[in-house]
Amino acid sequence: MTAVPGLGRPKEAGSERHGCSAGMAIFSVYVVNKAGGLIYQWDSYSPRAEAEKTFSYPLDLLLKLHDERVLVAFGQRDGIRVGHAVLAINGIDVNGKYTADGKEVLEYLGNSANYPVSIRFGRPRLTSNEKLMLASMFHSLFAIGSQLSPEQGSSGIEMLETDTFKLHCFQTLTGIKFVVLADPRQAGIDSLLRKIYEIYSDFALKNPFYSLEMPIRCELFDQNLKLALEVAEKAGTFGTGS
């Protein structure tokens, strides 16, 4: 089952490392077990809507703590928008309400002695708990899609399309779901999904220390997955299919 193009129309699919250029890209990979639990996730995407600026004291933006994140509550300028989160201070990443070196963000920015200060703002990143919740929600939507089908034996949701990314899903006969978020122009995702399944079979299922349905923590799985993604991005395809 393929979703109606434009459904939901989110603007970015989150993660952390490199931005999306004019080229094609694979943003995220998720593996969901048959019970709807997230057992693996890999991200290689950071939102394009990020802005970094050096500020003098006092800060001319109103920041507030919401859901354990420091967000812009008032004041928009230079690409900074209400709802954006503080992502880094002076090049040091911010995790929730603290910097990576343990400083409390609002307290630090309230001290005039710390200025001038460079702050990077952007869309709030998904937390681990939010990813677990979204994986469970997609599992439920997949089941609903199968039940809504007028024909028996529907494959469920195979693709969701928005204006900025496509979500592709491949479910195995045992109920494991492999989900890839990619640039809408990226080709060969069907073949990539099956390649990821092959890597899962070779380096997770055949690992004597791996327990079925549990989180995948295997260095060889990580290495081979990243290699497959690099090949897919450079070549644009593993073969036929999209």
Phi, psi and omega in degrees: 000131179251132183287160177292128179306141177089359182302121177082321179045053174292157185267330176217155170249122199280146142185213208241338201261304181228150182282169180269121178266195179290342179282177180277158183203152171253123190270315187208153173230132177232142173240124184241130181283176187291346177267358180094010180271140178281117182249353175197141172211142180222130182234143177219032187225134172241141185303143178290332185276067175242144180222134178237133184213149176266129184245149171256167182272139359277155179295128184269026173234147176264119180252141177223154177273126180216125181052044178063023175233149176266113186243156173284120181261333181204141178104115179236131181195148171049043178086356177272129185237154173300132183100343175293150180256156172284117184259332181200149175233122182051040177081358180262124183300148176252130176245102183070240182257008180234149172282166182297337178263016169092006179277140177282123192300307184296323178294318180296315182285345177274356181260116183298335182293344183269004182259155358293152183224141178261127182235132175254128180247155176183181178299137179303136178279148178291136175277168178299320179295321179294323178294320176299318180294317181293324177298318178295321179295318180294322176304317179292318178297322178299316179294320178297318179301320178294319183288331181283344184298136177288347179247146176288152176078027178297146180284349186085191182288121177257336180204137168243131185243131173236184181282345184241345177200164172239138174258122180247139181227136174232122178254132179280172179295337179270002175093002176284133179253132173250122186239131178235130172257125186218161172304140181303337182271352182292125180266164171076022184289324177302316179291324178296317180301319179288330174293319178296321177299320178296318178295320177300316181294321185281323191245351175250303183296328181271001177280118183297343181265000181266133176258131182304138178077359181263163179306140182272116177230084185219119183298320180294324176297313179302311184297314183288327176296312181298321178297317179297321180292321178296318178297318181296317181293320182287318184274335182084348182193151170263352183162213181284162179103167180220000000 
